[in-house]
């Protein structure tokens, strides 16, 4: 297993795992129950709070479990199955829940026992989902009741998808230029021309491809776990103190300073995101779209849904500071066991 201490706190694993595929990472104050299965590139990270996971947890390729700093832990019950590229973030997930591929559960939410989140669905922050139901959509809404027989069948189908996924995971955490105090997690993969400014960070499982053009990551910018960045000939740039959330996909685009691109978003080729912009989780842009600053954008395709205020601006700067602290706490702690 790849267990990584954070500020002296090391993960606690109840028993040997059923599987721990290449590129996985378990970080910090994590408690993981018996008979867990971790796919390639999967991440369980407990730095600013704790993660508690029950027995028979199944985590798919490139999926992410994380917390909200000093605000919400993540608590996951027994027999929970999470699909590839899904995100379980700072929430409570009850026993026997199935979270399919690319689904996202956001901060402060509670998912009841025996619920199923269909592929690509987004549970918005502080939602409460009753058990025994199928949910789908962005935001996730009740579709229909779910009986025990179907729940068990869908869980088994998801486990089989996880286990049949590609187990290869390349880890090349080296940038062509790296500024002072920059950080590259040891399960990330950087290839091509990648320039990291001072205090920039690339997190676990990220895949950063600068072969077609230069990727420039600004000062105190953080690219969170399992995000994918692909440059085109014009390059890809991220501004100062910008946050790219977990499992975001950025293709051949430009993101300004002091922006947040929320968890699970997909930013299409040619997109320009101006300074001081908030992109809500699960947002999808159209090719060549421009997102003006001072606004909150969401939906598919992206559209303005609100205006930035002092609270949102302060939150973005706070995340940049917190991630710089996380990086300092992990320097020198990345070692396989």
C-alpha positions, 0 to 999 in steps of 0.5 A: 500500500501507498500510505502517506503521513500528513503532519505526523498522522498516518493512515490506519488500515484494519486489514490487508486490502483486497487490492491496491492498484498502481498509483493509488494514495492514502494520505493523513488521518484516514481510517479504512475498514477491512476488505477494501479495494482501491483502483489505479490512481485512486486517492483518499486524502485526509489532511485538513480533517479526517476520513472514516471508511467502513468495511468492503469499500470499493473505489474505482480508477481515478476516483477521489475522496477528500475533506473540507478543511476544518469544516467537514470530515468524510464519513463512509459506511460499510459496503459502499461502491464508488466508480471511476473518476467519481468524487466523494467530498466532505460528506456523509455516505451511509451503508450500501450506497452505490456511486457510479462513474463520474458522479460527485457528492459535495460538501455537507451532503448526506446520502442515505442507506441503499441509495444509488447515484447514477453516472455523472450525477452531481449532489449539490452542497448540503443536500440530504438524499433519502435512502432506497432511491435512484438519483440522477442529474445535475443537481441529482434528483430522485428518479424512482425507488430502488429495491434491494435486489436491484441495488445488489445487482447495480453494486456488483455491476459497478465493482466489475467495471472497477475491476475491469478498468485499466490498472496501468498508472504512470507516475512522473512527478517532475516539471520542466521548470519548478519554482520555489516551494512548488509541489508535485504529488508522487502519483501525478504524471507530468509530461512535456513542457510544464512550468510551475511558479512559486508555491504552485501545486499538482496533486495526487493522480493528476495527469498534466500533458504539455507535449503539444504546448506549454502548460504554465501554472501560476503562483500559489495555484493548486491543481487538485487530485485526479484532474487532467490538463491537456495543452494545445499549440497555444498552450494552457495557462492558470493564473495566480492563486487559482484553484482547479478542483478535484477531477476537473478536465481542462483542454487547451484553455486559459484560466485567469487569476483568483479563479475557482474551477469546481469539482468535476467540471469540464473546460473545453478547448478554446475556453477563456476564463477571466480573472476573479471567476467562480465556476461551480462544480460539474460545470461544462463549457462549450468550445471557445466560450468566454466566462467573464470575471466577477460572475459565478458560472454553472450548468451545461453549457456554462451560464451566469448563475450569480455574482461574485461577492467578498465572501467568494473572493476571500474563499478562493484566496483562502483555498490557495493559502490552505493548499500551500500549507498542505504541500508544506505538510507533505514535503518529505512524507511521500513514501510507499509502504 
